Amino acid sequence: MHRRKFIALGAVAAVATLAAGSALADAAQAKAVVDAAKAAGLAGEQTDGILGLVKPPSDPGLKAAVDEINAGRAQVYREAAARNGVTPEAAGASAFENVIRARIKPGEYYRTPGGPWTRK
């Protein structure tokens, strides 16, 4: 369990690093779009640590924002996995369990593997 928490904390630190520099504005804009979509029930968190679309988006900007954030998360999970001798999938699942799950707000959606979208 401690190893999973360490992996998740490393992933959080790496996410913060990704937001530095010129990518900050783009990342902030993508985060704002995704946060609004999560509040509206259009996007949600998955237990693999990746964002998903609850409903097909009518706005291509939403899909682009989700893809941008997921690309950043995937890179973080690959780096955390390499440092900790686990798979990127395990790093993503650890990040969900130890960091992301606690940040899901009431009314937002999450999905377990193979399960339906569930509102918190």
Biopython code that builds the backbone (N, CA, C, O; Angstrom):
import numpy as np
from Bio.PDB.StructureBuilder import StructureBuilder

atoms = [
    (1, "MET", "N", (0.825, -1.187, 0.000)),
    (1, "MET", "CA", (0.000, 0.000, 0.000)),
    (1, "MET", "C", (0.869, 1.251, 0.000)),
    (1, "MET", "O", (0.545, 2.221, -0.684)),
    (2, "HIS", "N", (1.966, 1.249, 0.753)),
    (2, "HIS", "CA", (2.844, 2.414, 0.783)),
    (2, "HIS", "C", (3.440, 2.674, -0.584)),
    (2, "HIS", "O", (3.593, 3.826, -0.991)),
    (3, "ARG", "N", (3.779, 1.604, -1.298)),
    (3, "ARG", "CA", (4.347, 1.752, -2.639)),
    (3, "ARG", "C", (3.338, 2.418, -3.569)),
    (3, "ARG", "O", (3.705, 3.278, -4.370)),
    (4, "ARG", "N", (2.063, 2.022, -3.467)),
    (4, "ARG", "CA", (1.020, 2.615, -4.315)),
    (4, "ARG", "C", (0.868, 4.099, -4.010)),
    (4, "ARG", "O", (0.710, 4.909, -4.922)),
    (5, "LYS", "N", (0.914, 4.456, -2.730)),
    (5, "LYS", "CA", (0.785, 5.859, -2.353)),
    (5, "LYS", "C", (1.985, 6.646, -2.878)),
    (5, "LYS", "O", (1.825, 7.774, -3.344)),
    (6, "PHE", "N", (3.189, 6.061, -2.807)),
    (6, "PHE", "CA", (4.390, 6.705, -3.309)),
    (6, "PHE", "C", (4.276, 6.938, -4.814)),
    (6, "PHE", "O", (4.619, 8.012, -5.311)),
    (7, "ILE", "N", (3.798, 5.936, -5.529)),
    (7, "ILE", "CA", (3.615, 6.070, -6.978)),
    (7, "ILE", "C", (2.644, 7.198, -7.264)),
    (7, "ILE", "O", (2.897, 8.025, -8.140)),
    (8, "ALA", "N", (1.534, 7.244, -6.535)),
    (8, "ALA", "CA", (0.535, 8.289, -6.761)),
    (8, "ALA", "C", (1.102, 9.663, -6.448)),
    (8, "ALA", "O", (0.852, 10.611, -7.193)),
    (9, "LEU", "N", (1.856, 9.794, -5.368)),
    (9, "LEU", "CA", (2.438, 11.089, -5.022)),
    (9, "LEU", "C", (3.458, 11.514, -6.064)),
    (9, "LEU", "O", (3.555, 12.697, -6.392)),
    (10, "GLY", "N", (4.220, 10.559, -6.587)),
    (10, "GLY", "CA", (5.154, 10.880, -7.665)),
    (10, "GLY", "C", (4.414, 11.347, -8.902)),
    (10, "GLY", "O", (4.872, 12.250, -9.602)),
    (11, "ALA", "N", (3.275, 10.738, -9.170)),
    (11, "ALA", "CA", (2.479, 11.141, -10.325)),
    (11, "ALA", "C", (1.951, 12.552, -10.151)),
    (11, "ALA", "O", (1.921, 13.322, -11.110)),
    (12, "VAL", "N", (1.534, 12.903, -8.939)),
    (12, "VAL", "CA", (1.039, 14.254, -8.690)),
    (12, "VAL", "C", (2.158, 15.272, -8.896)),
    (12, "VAL", "O", (1.938, 16.316, -9.511)),
    (13, "ALA", "N", (3.342, 14.984, -8.393)),
    (13, "ALA", "CA", (4.473, 15.896, -8.570)),
    (13, "ALA", "C", (4.805, 16.061, -10.045)),
    (13, "ALA", "O", (5.118, 17.165, -10.491)),
    (14, "ALA", "N", (4.740, 14.983, -10.796)),
    (14, "ALA", "CA", (5.034, 15.065, -12.221)),
    (14, "ALA", "C", (3.969, 15.864, -12.957)),
    (14, "ALA", "O", (4.293, 16.589, -13.898)),
    (15, "VAL", "N", (2.705, 15.750, -12.553)),
    (15, "VAL", "CA", (1.638, 16.543, -13.174)),
    (15, "VAL", "C", (1.912, 18.020, -12.946)),
    (15, "VAL", "O", (1.741, 18.829, -13.858)),
    (16, "ALA", "N", (2.334, 18.380, -11.747)),
    (16, "ALA", "CA", (2.645, 19.774, -11.450)),
    (16, "ALA", "C", (3.789, 20.256, -12.331)),
    (16, "ALA", "O", (3.770, 21.398, -12.790)),
    (17, "THR", "N", (4.776, 19.415, -12.572)),
    (17, "THR", "CA", (5.902, 19.776, -13.424)),
    (17, "THR", "C", (5.451, 19.970, -14.862)),
    (17, "THR", "O", (5.933, 20.876, -15.542)),
    (18, "LEU", "N", (4.542, 19.143, -15.333)),
    (18, "LEU", "CA", (4.047, 19.276, -16.706)),
    (18, "LEU", "C", (3.362, 20.612, -16.936)),
    (18, "LEU", "O", (3.373, 21.138, -18.049)),
    (19, "ALA", "N", (2.770, 21.158, -15.890)),
    (19, "ALA", "CA", (2.041, 22.406, -16.030)),
    (19, "ALA", "C", (2.963, 23.621, -16.092)),
    (19, "ALA", "O", (2.497, 24.732, -16.346)),
    (20, "ALA", "N", (4.255, 23.431, -15.865)),
    (20, "ALA", "CA", (5.183, 24.558, -15.842)),
    (20, "ALA", "C", (5.464, 25.079, -17.249)),
    (20, "ALA", "O", (5.252, 24.381, -18.241)),
    (21, "GLY", "N", (5.940, 26.304, -17.312)),
    (21, "GLY", "CA", (6.387, 26.888, -18.565)),
    (21, "GLY", "C", (5.263, 27.269, -19.498)),
    (21, "GLY", "O", (4.162, 27.604, -19.062)),
    (22, "SER", "N", (5.552, 27.214, -20.805)),
    (22, "SER", "CA", (4.593, 27.683, -21.802)),
    (22, "SER", "C", (3.348, 26.817, -21.882)),
    (22, "SER", "O", (2.307, 27.271, -22.357)),
    (23, "ALA", "N", (3.442, 25.590, -21.428)),
    (23, "ALA", "CA", (2.268, 24.712, -21.464)),
    (23, "ALA", "C", (1.248, 25.088, -20.397)),
    (23, "ALA", "O", (0.125, 24.584, -20.409)),
    (24, "LEU", "N", (1.624, 25.965, -19.478)),
    (24, "LEU", "CA", (0.745, 26.322, -18.375)),
    (24, "LEU", "C", (-0.591, 26.877, -18.851)),
    (24, "LEU", "O", (-1.642, 26.464, -18.360)),
    (25, "ALA", "N", (-0.563, 27.800, -19.794)),
    (25, "ALA", "CA", (-1.809, 28.404, -20.275)),
    (25, "ALA", "C", (-2.700, 27.364, -20.946)),
    (25, "ALA", "O", (-3.905, 27.322, -20.695)),
    (26, "ASP", "N", (-2.112, 26.523, -21.802)),
    (26, "ASP", "CA", (-2.893, 25.492, -22.477)),
    (26, "ASP", "C", (-3.465, 24.490, -21.481)),
    (26, "ASP", "O", (-4.632, 24.109, -21.572)),
    (27, "ALA", "N", (-2.644, 24.068, -20.538)),
    (27, "ALA", "CA", (-3.095, 23.108, -19.543)),
    (27, "ALA", "C", (-4.192, 23.707, -18.673)),
    (27, "ALA", "O", (-5.165, 23.029, -18.344)),
    (28, "ALA", "N", (-4.041, 24.974, -18.302)),
    (28, "ALA", "CA", (-5.061, 25.632, -17.481)),
    (28, "ALA", "C", (-6.372, 25.747, -18.239)),
    (28, "ALA", "O", (-7.446, 25.562, -17.667)),
    (29, "GLN", "N", (-6.283, 26.051, -19.519)),
    (29, "GLN", "CA", (-7.496, 26.159, -20.332)),
    (29, "GLN", "C", (-8.168, 24.793, -20.465)),
    (29, "GLN", "O", (-9.387, 24.685, -20.329)),
    (30, "ALA", "N", (-7.379, 23.750, -20.730)),
    (30, "ALA", "CA", (-7.938, 22.399, -20.847)),
    (30, "ALA", "C", (-8.572, 21.975, -19.525)),
    (30, "ALA", "O", (-9.646, 21.375, -19.513)),
    (31, "LYS", "N", (-7.909, 22.286, -18.416)),
    (31, "LYS", "CA", (-8.447, 21.929, -17.105)),
    (31, "LYS", "C", (-9.771, 22.643, -16.853)),
    (31, "LYS", "O", (-10.709, 22.045, -16.325)),
    (32, "ALA", "N", (-9.852, 23.912, -17.226)),
    (32, "ALA", "CA", (-11.098, 24.666, -17.032)),
    (32, "ALA", "C", (-12.229, 24.057, -17.846)),
    (32, "ALA", "O", (-13.352, 23.938, -17.354)),
    (33, "VAL", "N", (-11.948, 23.672, -19.083)),
    (33, "VAL", "CA", (-12.961, 23.050, -19.945)),
    (33, "VAL", "C", (-13.418, 21.724, -19.337)),
    (33, "VAL", "O", (-14.615, 21.442, -19.278)),
    (34, "VAL", "N", (-12.458, 20.912, -18.888)),
    (34, "VAL", "CA", (-12.793, 19.602, -18.321)),
    (34, "VAL", "C", (-13.524, 19.756, -16.992)),
    (34, "VAL", "O", (-14.479, 19.026, -16.727)),
    (35, "ASP", "N", (-13.094, 20.686, -16.160)),
    (35, "ASP", "CA", (-13.797, 20.899, -14.888)),
    (35, "ASP", "C", (-15.260, 21.273, -15.124)),
    (35, "ASP", "O", (-16.149, 20.785, -14.426)),
    (36, "ALA", "N", (-15.507, 22.135, -16.103)),
    (36, "ALA", "CA", (-16.885, 22.515, -16.431)),
    (36, "ALA", "C", (-17.669, 21.314, -16.946)),
    (36, "ALA", "O", (-18.837, 21.135, -16.601)),
    (37, "ALA", "N", (-17.027, 20.492, -17.771)),
    (37, "ALA", "CA", (-17.693, 19.298, -18.312)),
    (37, "ALA", "C", (-17.993, 18.287, -17.208)),
    (37, "ALA", "O", (-19.042, 17.643, -17.223)),
    (38, "LYS", "N", (-17.075, 18.145, -16.251)),
    (38, "LYS", "CA", (-17.324, 17.242, -15.127)),
    (38, "LYS", "C", (-18.510, 17.736, -14.305)),
    (38, "LYS", "O", (-19.362, 16.943, -13.905)),
    (39, "ALA", "N", (-18.567, 19.029, -14.056)),
    (39, "ALA", "CA", (-19.677, 19.606, -13.288)),
    (39, "ALA", "C", (-21.007, 19.434, -14.019)),
    (39, "ALA", "O", (-22.055, 19.289, -13.390)),
    (40, "ALA", "N", (-20.958, 19.451, -15.355)),
    (40, "ALA", "CA", (-22.172, 19.295, -16.162)),
    (40, "ALA", "C", (-22.526, 17.833, -16.430)),
    (40, "ALA", "O", (-23.536, 17.551, -17.075)),
    (41, "GLY", "N", (-21.710, 16.906, -15.945)),
    (41, "GLY", "CA", (-21.989, 15.487, -16.146)),
    (41, "GLY", "C", (-21.610, 14.960, -17.521)),
    (41, "GLY", "O", (-22.119, 13.922, -17.943)),
    (42, "LEU", "N", (-20.726, 15.658, -18.228)),
    (42, "LEU", "CA", (-20.316, 15.236, -19.566)),
    (42, "LEU", "C", (-19.024, 14.434, -19.560)),
    (42, "LEU", "O", (-18.781, 13.642, -20.471)),
    (43, "ALA", "N", (-18.196, 14.630, -18.546)),
    (43, "ALA", "CA", (-16.914, 13.927, -18.438)),
    (43, "ALA", "C", (-16.764, 13.431, -17.013)),
    (43, "ALA", "O", (-17.386, 13.962, -16.093)),
    (44, "GLY", "N", (-15.936, 12.408, -16.833)),
    (44, "GLY", "CA", (-15.726, 11.861, -15.500)),
    (44, "GLY", "C", (-14.419, 11.122, -15.406)),
    (44, "GLY", "O", (-13.703, 10.949, -16.393)),
    (45, "GLU", "N", (-14.121, 10.692, -14.201)),
    (45, "GLU", "CA", (-12.884, 9.977, -13.914)),
    (45, "GLU", "C", (-13.107, 8.474, -14.027)),
    (45, "GLU", "O", (-14.191, 7.967, -13.740)),
    (46, "GLN", "N", (-12.066, 7.781, -14.448)),
    (46, "GLN", "CA", (-12.112, 6.324, -14.541)),
    (46, "GLN", "C", (-11.064, 5.751, -13.600)),
    (46, "GLN", "O", (-10.076, 6.419, -13.294)),
    (47, "THR", "N", (-11.266, 4.535, -13.142)),
    (47, "THR", "CA", (-10.370, 3.941, -12.163)),
    (47, "THR", "C", (-8.988, 3.631, -12.709)),
    (47, "THR", "O", (-8.104, 3.219, -11.958)),
    (48, "ASP", "N", (-8.788, 3.824, -14.021)),
    (48, "ASP", "CA", (-7.444, 3.654, -14.580)),
    (48, "ASP", "C", (-6.656, 4.962, -14.548)),
    (48, "ASP", "O", (-5.532, 5.029, -15.045)),
    (49, "GLY", "N", (-7.261, 6.012, -13.952)),
    (49, "GLY", "CA", (-6.585, 7.290, -13.844)),
    (49, "GLY", "C", (-6.738, 8.178, -15.058)),
    (49, "GLY", "O", (-6.115, 9.237, -15.133)),
    (50, "ILE", "N", (-7.551, 7.767, -16.004)),
    (50, "ILE", "CA", (-7.759, 8.504, -17.252)),
    (50, "ILE", "C", (-9.178, 9.075, -17.256)),
    (50, "ILE", "O", (-10.115, 8.450, -16.760)),
    (51, "LEU", "N", (-9.316, 10.264, -17.820)),
    (51, "LEU", "CA", (-10.638, 10.877, -17.975)),
    (51, "LEU", "C", (-11.431, 10.160, -19.056)),
    (51, "LEU", "O", (-10.856, 9.637, -20.010)),
    (52, "GLY", "N", (-12.727, 10.135, -18.908)),
    (52, "GLY", "CA", (-13.598, 9.574, -19.929)),
    (52, "GLY", "C", (-14.748, 10.518, -20.210)),
    (52, "GLY", "O", (-15.026, 11.430, -19.432)),
    (53, "LEU", "N", (-15.404, 10.290, -21.318)),
    (53, "LEU", "CA", (-16.576, 11.084, -21.698)),
    (53, "LEU", "C", (-17.831, 10.302, -21.325)),
    (53, "LEU", "O", (-18.057, 9.198, -21.820)),
    (54, "VAL", "N", (-18.635, 10.882, -20.455)),
    (54, "VAL", "CA", (-19.866, 10.243, -20.001)),
    (54, "VAL", "C", (-20.864, 10.191, -21.154)),
    (54, "VAL", "O", (-21.572, 9.202, -21.342)),
    (55, "LYS", "N", (-20.901, 11.275, -21.916)),
    (55, "LYS", "CA", (-21.770, 11.384, -23.087)),
    (55, "LYS", "C", (-20.926, 11.875, -24.247)),
    (55, "LYS", "O", (-19.968, 12.621, -24.044)),
    (56, "PRO", "N", (-21.272, 11.464, -25.473)),
    (56, "PRO", "CA", (-20.508, 11.972, -26.620)),
    (56, "PRO", "C", (-20.575, 13.501, -26.652)),
    (56, "PRO", "O", (-21.657, 14.080, -26.551)),
    (57, "PRO", "N", (-19.422, 14.148, -26.794)),
    (57, "PRO", "CA", (-19.431, 15.612, -26.756)),
    (57, "PRO", "C", (-19.975, 16.228, -28.033)),
    (57, "PRO", "O", (-19.723, 15.735, -29.133)),
    (58, "SER", "N", (-20.719, 17.302, -27.878)),
    (58, "SER", "CA", (-21.168, 18.060, -29.047)),
    (58, "SER", "C", (-20.142, 19.133, -29.377)),
    (58, "SER", "O", (-20.176, 19.720, -30.459)),
    (59, "ASP", "N", (-19.236, 19.386, -28.451)),
    (59, "ASP", "CA", (-18.194, 20.386, -28.617)),
    (59, "ASP", "C", (-16.851, 19.691, -28.847)),
    (59, "ASP", "O", (-16.357, 19.002, -27.955)),
    (60, "PRO", "N", (-16.254, 19.861, -30.026)),
    (60, "PRO", "CA", (-14.953, 19.221, -30.268)),
    (60, "PRO", "C", (-13.870, 19.732, -29.319)),
    (60, "PRO", "O", (-12.871, 19.050, -29.092)),
    (61, "GLY", "N", (-14.062, 20.922, -28.769)),
    (61, "GLY", "CA", (-13.103, 21.455, -27.816)),
    (61, "GLY", "C", (-13.029, 20.629, -26.545)),
    (61, "GLY", "O", (-11.966, 20.524, -25.933)),
    (62, "LEU", "N", (-14.154, 20.040, -26.140)),
    (62, "LEU", "CA", (-14.160, 19.194, -24.952)),
    (62, "LEU", "C", (-13.332, 17.943, -25.196)),
    (62, "LEU", "O", (-12.505, 17.576, -24.361)),
    (63, "LYS", "N", (-13.541, 17.294, -26.317)),
    (63, "LYS", "CA", (-12.750, 16.087, -26.627)),
    (63, "LYS", "C", (-11.271, 16.429, -26.684)),
    (63, "LYS", "O", (-10.442, 15.670, -26.182)),
    (64, "ALA", "N", (-10.927, 17.562, -27.288)),
    (64, "ALA", "CA", (-9.528, 17.981, -27.367)),
    (64, "ALA", "C", (-8.950, 18.219, -25.976)),
    (64, "ALA", "O", (-7.809, 17.840, -25.710)),
    (65, "ALA", "N", (-9.722, 18.840, -25.088)),
    (65, "ALA", "CA", (-9.249, 19.109, -23.727)),
    (65, "ALA", "C", (-9.050, 17.803, -22.958)),
    (65, "ALA", "O", (-8.051, 17.641, -22.257)),
    (66, "VAL", "N", (-9.997, 16.875, -23.087)),
    (66, "VAL", "CA", (-9.865, 15.568, -22.431)),
    (66, "VAL", "C", (-8.636, 14.844, -22.967)),
    (66, "VAL", "O", (-7.863, 14.276, -22.196)),
    (67, "ASP", "N", (-8.456, 14.863, -24.280)),
    (67, "ASP", "CA", (-7.291, 14.201, -24.887)),
    (67, "ASP", "C", (-5.984, 14.823, -24.398)),
    (67, "ASP", "O", (-5.017, 14.109, -24.134)),
    (68, "GLU", "N", (-5.954, 16.151, -24.276)),
    (68, "GLU", "CA", (-4.741, 16.831, -23.805)),
    (68, "GLU", "C", (-4.399, 16.428, -22.377)),
    (68, "GLU", "O", (-3.248, 16.120, -22.067)),
    (69, "ILE", "N", (-5.398, 16.432, -21.520)),
    (69, "ILE", "CA", (-5.156, 16.052, -20.127)),
    (69, "ILE", "C", (-4.769, 14.582, -20.032)),
    (69, "ILE", "O", (-3.867, 14.225, -19.275)),
    (70, "ASN", "N", (-5.440, 13.736, -20.789)),
    (70, "ASN", "CA", (-5.108, 12.310, -20.761)),
    (70, "ASN", "C", (-3.698, 12.051, -21.274)),
    (70, "ASN", "O", (-3.009, 11.172, -20.755)),
    (71, "ALA", "N", (-3.256, 12.796, -22.280)),
    (71, "ALA", "CA", (-1.884, 12.636, -22.781)),
    (71, "ALA", "C", (-0.880, 12.992, -21.684)),
    (71, "ALA", "O", (0.124, 12.304, -21.503)),
    (72, "GLY", "N", (-1.161, 14.067, -20.962)),
    (72, "GLY", "CA", (-0.283, 14.444, -19.856)),
    (72, "GLY", "C", (-0.281, 13.405, -18.753)),
    (72, "GLY", "O", (0.771, 13.066, -18.212)),
    (73, "ARG", "N", (-1.462, 12.900, -18.419)),
    (73, "ARG", "CA", (-1.545, 11.872, -17.379)),
    (73, "ARG", "C", (-0.813, 10.614, -17.815)),
    (73, "ARG", "O", (-0.100, 10.006, -17.016)),
    (74, "ALA", "N", (-0.977, 10.218, -19.063)),
    (74, "ALA", "CA", (-0.310, 9.004, -19.552)),
    (74, "ALA", "C", (1.202, 9.139, -19.438)),
    (74, "ALA", "O", (1.884, 8.188, -19.057)),
    (75, "GLN", "N", (1.727, 10.314, -19.765)),
    (75, "GLN", "CA", (3.168, 10.546, -19.642)),
    (75, "GLN", "C", (3.604, 10.444, -18.179)),
    (75, "GLN", "O", (4.627, 9.830, -17.874)),
    (76, "VAL", "N", (2.842, 11.035, -17.293)),
    (76, "VAL", "CA", (3.141, 10.968, -15.855)),
    (76, "VAL", "C", (3.138, 9.526, -15.387)),
    (76, "VAL", "O", (4.021, 9.113, -14.635)),
    (77, "TYR", "N", (2.149, 8.754, -15.826)),
    (77, "TYR", "CA", (2.059, 7.360, -15.393)),
    (77, "TYR", "C", (3.218, 6.537, -15.941)),
    (77, "TYR", "O", (3.731, 5.658, -15.249)),
    (78, "ARG", "N", (3.638, 6.809, -17.176)),
    (78, "ARG", "CA", (4.802, 6.103, -17.726)),
    (78, "ARG", "C", (6.059, 6.412, -16.908)),
    (78, "ARG", "O", (6.841, 5.513, -16.597)),
    (79, "GLU", "N", (6.243, 7.675, -16.569)),
    (79, "GLU", "CA", (7.422, 8.069, -15.786)),
    (79, "GLU", "C", (7.389, 7.466, -14.384)),
    (79, "GLU", "O", (8.402, 6.959, -13.901)),
    (80, "ALA", "N", (6.232, 7.518, -13.731)),
    (80, "ALA", "CA", (6.101, 6.943, -12.384)),
    (80, "ALA", "C", (6.331, 5.438, -12.432)),
    (80, "ALA", "O", (6.962, 4.874, -11.538)),
    (81, "ALA", "N", (5.824, 4.791, -13.469)),
    (81, "ALA", "CA", (5.990, 3.349, -13.618)),
    (81, "ALA", "C", (7.464, 2.987, -13.779)),
    (81, "ALA", "O", (7.947, 2.042, -13.156)),
    (82, "ALA", "N", (8.170, 3.735, -14.609)),
    (82, "ALA", "CA", (9.591, 3.458, -14.838)),
    (82, "ALA", "C", (10.398, 3.622, -13.545)),
    (82, "ALA", "O", (11.298, 2.830, -13.267)),
    (83, "ARG", "N", (10.073, 4.641, -12.767)),
    (83, "ARG", "CA", (10.796, 4.874, -11.510)),
    (83, "ARG", "C", (10.504, 3.814, -10.461)),
    (83, "ARG", "O", (11.348, 3.532, -9.611)),
    (84, "ASN", "N", (9.310, 3.221, -10.514)),
    (84, "ASN", "CA", (8.873, 2.318, -9.453)),
    (84, "ASN", "C", (8.776, 0.855, -9.855)),
    (84, "ASN", "O", (8.358, 0.018, -9.055)),
    (85, "GLY", "N", (9.158, 0.542, -11.084)),
    (85, "GLY", "CA", (9.153, -0.855, -11.517)),
    (85, "GLY", "C", (7.777, -1.472, -11.626)),
    (85, "GLY", "O", (7.597, -2.656, -11.339)),
    (86, "VAL", "N", (6.797, -0.670, -12.042)),
    (86, "VAL", "CA", (5.445, -1.177, -12.243)),
    (86, "VAL", "C", (5.002, -0.799, -13.653)),
    (86, "VAL", "O", (5.738, -0.129, -14.377)),
    (87, "THR", "N", (3.820, -1.222, -14.038)),
    (87, "THR", "CA", (3.301, -0.856, -15.354)),
    (87, "THR", "C", (2.658, 0.527, -15.291)),
    (87, "THR", "O", (2.248, 0.972, -14.219)),
    (88, "PRO", "N", (2.568, 1.209, -16.435)),
    (88, "PRO", "CA", (1.842, 2.486, -16.449)),
    (88, "PRO", "C", (0.392, 2.323, -16.000)),
    (88, "PRO", "O", (-0.172, 3.221, -15.375)),
    (89, "GLU", "N", (-0.207, 1.180, -16.317)),
    (89, "GLU", "CA", (-1.590, 0.929, -15.901)),
    (89, "GLU", "C", (-1.691, 0.878, -14.372)),
    (89, "GLU", "O", (-2.636, 1.409, -13.788)),
    (90, "ALA", "N", (-0.712, 0.237, -13.734)),
    (90, "ALA", "CA", (-0.707, 0.168, -12.268)),
    (90, "ALA", "C", (-0.498, 1.557, -11.668)),
    (90, "ALA", "O", (-1.106, 1.888, -10.651)),
    (91, "ALA", "N", (0.350, 2.364, -12.284)),
    (91, "ALA", "CA", (0.574, 3.729, -11.797)),
    (91, "ALA", "C", (-0.702, 4.553, -11.924)),
    (91, "ALA", "O", (-1.033, 5.319, -11.018)),
    (92, "GLY", "N", (-1.426, 4.407, -13.040)),
    (92, "GLY", "CA", (-2.691, 5.132, -13.223)),
    (92, "GLY", "C", (-3.739, 4.711, -12.217)),
    (92, "GLY", "O", (-4.440, 5.549, -11.651)),
    (93, "ALA", "N", (-3.846, 3.404, -11.992)),
    (93, "ALA", "CA", (-4.812, 2.894, -11.010)),
    (93, "ALA", "C", (-4.455, 3.380, -9.610)),
    (93, "ALA", "O", (-5.338, 3.717, -8.822)),
    (94, "SER", "N", (-3.172, 3.414, -9.306)),
    (94, "SER", "CA", (-2.721, 3.901, -8.005)),
    (94, "SER", "C", (-3.047, 5.381, -7.845)),
    (94, "SER", "O", (-3.497, 5.808, -6.782)),
    (95, "ALA", "N", (-2.824, 6.157, -8.891)),
    (95, "ALA", "CA", (-3.146, 7.588, -8.838)),
    (95, "ALA", "C", (-4.639, 7.778, -8.593)),
    (95, "ALA", "O", (-5.029, 8.655, -7.821)),
    (96, "PHE", "N", (-5.479, 6.969, -9.239)),
    (96, "PHE", "CA", (-6.919, 7.077, -9.008)),
    (96, "PHE", "C", (-7.247, 6.788, -7.547)),
    (96, "PHE", "O", (-7.938, 7.568, -6.890)),
    (97, "GLU", "N", (-6.750, 5.672, -7.050)),
    (97, "GLU", "CA", (-7.096, 5.247, -5.683)),
    (97, "GLU", "C", (-6.583, 6.213, -4.624)),
    (97, "GLU", "O", (-7.259, 6.446, -3.622)),
    (98, "ASN", "N", (-5.404, 6.774, -4.830)),
    (98, "ASN", "CA", (-4.766, 7.558, -3.783)),
    (98, "ASN", "C", (-4.901, 9.068, -3.932)),
    (98, "ASN", "O", (-4.660, 9.802, -2.973)),
    (99, "VAL", "N", (-5.277, 9.542, -5.106)),
    (99, "VAL", "CA", (-5.349, 10.983, -5.316)),
    (99, "VAL", "C", (-6.672, 11.396, -5.968)),
    (99, "VAL", "O", (-7.408, 12.213, -5.416)),
    (100, "ILE", "N", (-6.969, 10.840, -7.125)),
    (100, "ILE", "CA", (-8.098, 11.302, -7.933)),
    (100, "ILE", "C", (-9.433, 11.028, -7.256)),
    (100, "ILE", "O", (-10.303, 11.899, -7.229)),
    (101, "ARG", "N", (-9.606, 9.830, -6.710)),
    (101, "ARG", "CA", (-10.901, 9.450, -6.104)),
    (101, "ARG", "C", (-11.344, 10.492, -5.082)),
    (101, "ARG", "O", (-12.516, 10.866, -5.053)),
    (102, "ALA", "N", (-10.428, 10.964, -4.248)),
    (102, "ALA", "CA", (-10.772, 11.921, -3.200)),
    (102, "ALA", "C", (-11.168, 13.288, -3.769)),
    (102, "ALA", "O", (-11.819, 14.079, -3.087)),
    (103, "ARG", "N", (-10.779, 13.562, -5.001)),
    (103, "ARG", "CA", (-11.072, 14.857, -5.613)),
    (103, "ARG", "C", (-12.369, 14.867, -6.420)),
    (103, "ARG", "O", (-12.767, 15.915, -6.929)),
    (104, "ILE", "N", (-13.029, 13.727, -6.544)),
    (104, "ILE", "CA", (-14.299, 13.692, -7.255)),
    (104, "ILE", "C", (-15.344, 14.362, -6.374)),
    (104, "ILE", "O", (-15.569, 13.957, -5.233)),
    (105, "LYS", "N", (-15.969, 15.382, -6.918)),
    (105, "LYS", "CA", (-16.942, 16.161, -6.152)),
    (105, "LYS", "C", (-18.331, 15.522, -6.234)),
    (105, "LYS", "O", (-18.639, 14.817, -7.195)),
    (106, "PRO", "N", (-19.165, 15.772, -5.221)),
    (106, "PRO", "CA", (-20.544, 15.282, -5.293)),
    (106, "PRO", "C", (-21.206, 15.771, -6.585)),
    (106, "PRO", "O", (-21.089, 16.937, -6.960)),
    (107, "GLY", "N", (-21.890, 14.866, -7.243)),
    (107, "GLY", "CA", (-22.556, 15.187, -8.502)),
    (107, "GLY", "C", (-21.726, 14.847, -9.724)),
    (107, "GLY", "O", (-22.268, 14.761, -10.826)),
    (108, "GLU", "N", (-20.408, 14.648, -9.557)),
    (108, "GLU", "CA", (-19.556, 14.278, -10.685)),
    (108, "GLU", "C", (-19.585, 12.765, -10.888)),
    (108, "GLU", "O", (-19.971, 12.010, -9.996)),
    (109, "TYR", "N", (-19.170, 12.341, -12.078)),
    (109, "TYR", "CA", (-19.220, 10.931, -12.445)),
    (109, "TYR", "C", (-17.855, 10.268, -12.365)),
    (109, "TYR", "O", (-16.816, 10.902, -12.548)),
    (110, "TYR", "N", (-17.893, 8.963, -12.086)),
    (110, "TYR", "CA", (-16.720, 8.104, -12.164)),
    (110, "TYR", "C", (-17.187, 6.755, -12.698)),
    (110, "TYR", "O", (-18.372, 6.427, -12.653)),
    (111, "ARG", "N", (-16.232, 5.985, -13.202)),
    (111, "ARG", "CA", (-16.586, 4.672, -13.766)),
    (111, "ARG", "C", (-15.542, 3.642, -13.371)),
    (111, "ARG", "O", (-14.338, 3.877, -13.472)),
    (112, "THR", "N", (-16.033, 2.500, -12.921)),
    (112, "THR", "CA", (-15.160, 1.378, -12.613)),
    (112, "THR", "C", (-14.961, 0.559, -13.882)),
    (112, "THR", "O", (-15.750, 0.688, -14.817)),
    (113, "PRO", "N", (-13.922, -0.284, -13.941)),
    (113, "PRO", "CA", (-13.687, -1.067, -15.161)),
    (113, "PRO", "C", (-14.919, -1.882, -15.554)),
    (113, "PRO", "O", (-15.442, -2.661, -14.756)),
    (114, "GLY", "N", (-15.365, -1.698, -16.766)),
    (114, "GLY", "CA", (-16.494, -2.447, -17.285)),
    (114, "GLY", "C", (-17.834, -2.055, -16.691)),
    (114, "GLY", "O", (-18.867, -2.609, -17.066)),
    (115, "GLY", "N", (-17.826, -1.111, -15.775)),
    (115, "GLY", "CA", (-19.062, -0.719, -15.122)),
    (115, "GLY", "C", (-19.672, 0.510, -15.746)),
    (115, "GLY", "O", (-19.071, 1.146, -16.612)),
    (116, "PRO", "N", (-20.883, 0.846, -15.301)),
    (116, "PRO", "CA", (-21.537, 2.036, -15.823)),
    (116, "PRO", "C", (-20.978, 3.291, -15.143)),
    (116, "PRO", "O", (-20.310, 3.205, -14.113)),
    (117, "TRP", "N", (-21.254, 4.429, -15.720)),
    (117, "TRP", "CA", (-20.907, 5.686, -15.075)),
    (117, "TRP", "C", (-21.790, 5.827, -13.843)),
    (117, "TRP", "O", (-22.993, 5.571, -13.894)),
    (118, "THR", "N", (-21.181, 6.236, -12.739)),
    (118, "THR", "CA", (-21.875, 6.381, -11.470)),
    (118, "THR", "C", (-21.682, 7.804, -10.971)),
    (118, "THR", "O", (-20.575, 8.341, -11.002)),
    (119, "ARG", "N", (-22.760, 8.401, -10.516)),
    (119, "ARG", "CA", (-22.677, 9.763, -9.967)),
    (119, "ARG", "C", (-22.343, 9.669, -8.484)),
    (119, "ARG", "O", (-22.948, 8.894, -7.743)),
    (120, "LYS", "N", (-21.380, 10.464, -8.068)),
    (120, "LYS", "CA", (-20.988, 10.482, -6.655)),
    (120, "LYS", "C", (-22.012, 11.270, -5.856)),
    (120, "LYS", "O", (-21.872, 11.409, -4.640)),
]
sb = StructureBuilder()
sb.init_structure("model")
sb.init_model(0)
sb.init_chain("A")
sb.init_seg("    ")
for serial, (resi, resn, name, xyz) in enumerate(atoms, 1):
    if name == "N":
        sb.init_residue(resn, " ", resi, " ")
    sb.init_atom(name, np.array(xyz, "f"), 0.0, 1.0, " ", f" {name:<3s}", serial, name[0])
structure = sb.get_structure()
